[in-house]
Amino acid sequence: MINIKDKIVGGVRHRYVWKTIEKLSELGWYAIDDYIWHKTNPMPGFWPARLRDGWEYCFHLAKSTAPYMNQNAVKVPMGKWADVRLVNLNGKSAIRHNSENNSGFGRDLRKWVGKKRCYRLMF
């Protein structure tokens, strides 16, 4: 995992972070995924043309397209949302996002009924 904070150069957000990841990909690293670290207490400030930087990129890179990851190490309790969200699932309420238009992006929420923990990457 690599965490790189970008910066403002000449009044615009510089893309050296993305260029770095592209270069690492050219050098044989695979960009498995990217995440956003939501900073709960970022540095205060005011910029008239942009919002405060309350986030940073985190990139999951590996030398293999199928790296080992201990999924159980990042499981957290489901939370109270599951009790409300997973009751009376049927039709469109059971299938989330675009599954019913055959896009392949949806998830069948019925698979989560009865589970007590889920995967969540927390920074």
N, C-alpha and C positions, 0 to 999 in steps of 0.2 A: 504494500500500500504506500502510495506517495501522496503527500499533501503539499500543494504549492499554492500560495496566494498570489493572485495577479495584482497588477497595479495600474495606475493611470499615468499615461505618457502623452504629453501634448494635449491634454484635455479629453482624451478618449481612453477607453480600457484597452490596454496592450494585450496582444494574443500570444505572448511568449509561452504561456502555460500550454496552450494547445499545440504550439509549434514544438515544444519539448516532448510532449506525448507522441506526436507524429514522428519525431526523430527517433525516439526510443522504439517505436514500432518498426521503423526502417532498420534498426539495429537488432531486431529479433525478439523484442518484447511484445507480448500480446496484451492488448487493452481489454481485459476481461469485463470490466464494468467501471462506471464512474458514479460517484456519490456526491452529495452536497452536505457539508458539515454546517448545520444550523447553529450559529454561535448565540447562546442565550444572553450573553453579556458583552456585546461588541464594544469596541472603542467608540466613545461619543464623538460627534462631529457634525458639521453641516456643509453640504455641497449643493449649490443651487441647481445643478443639472442632473443629479443622481441621488439615489437612496444610500443610506448608510450601509457599509459592508458588514452585514451580519451573517456571512456565509463564506466558506472556502471550498474549493474543489478537492476531492480525494479520488485518486485513481487506483484501481485494482489492476496491477500489471503482473504478468507471470511469463515464464519462459516456456510454458506449455499451454495449449488451448483447453486443457482439462486439469487445472491444478487442484490439489487437495485443499478442501476448506472444511473446517470443523463446524458444521451448521449448528450443532447442539450448543456450541459455546456462545452463540448469539441469540438463543431463544429467550424470550421474555414472556411474562404472563399476558394472556390475551386481552385482559382489561374488560371493563363493563360494557364496552361497545358491542361485544359479541353477544351478550344476553339480549340486547335490543335488536341488533341487526340480523341475527340468525334465526329469529322466530318467524314462523309461518312463511317459509321460503317456497315459492312456486312461480312458474312462468318467468317473466322478465325480472322479478325480484330475486330469483335464484341465480340467474345468469347476469353477471356484471359486465358492463362496457359493451363492446360491439359483437359479442358472440352470435347473437341472433341474426346478424346480417352476414354471417360466414366469414368475417374478417380474420378470425383466429386469435384475436386479442383478448377475448373475454375469459372469465373464470367462473367456474361453477361453485358458488358459495356454499352449497350443500356439503362439500367436502370438509368444511371447517366446523360443522356441527359436532359438539362434544369435545373438541380439542381445548386444552387448557393453556397451551403455550404456542407461540408463533415465532418466526424468525424476524429479527429486526436489528439492523446495524445501528449502533448508538455510538456517537462520539462525544 
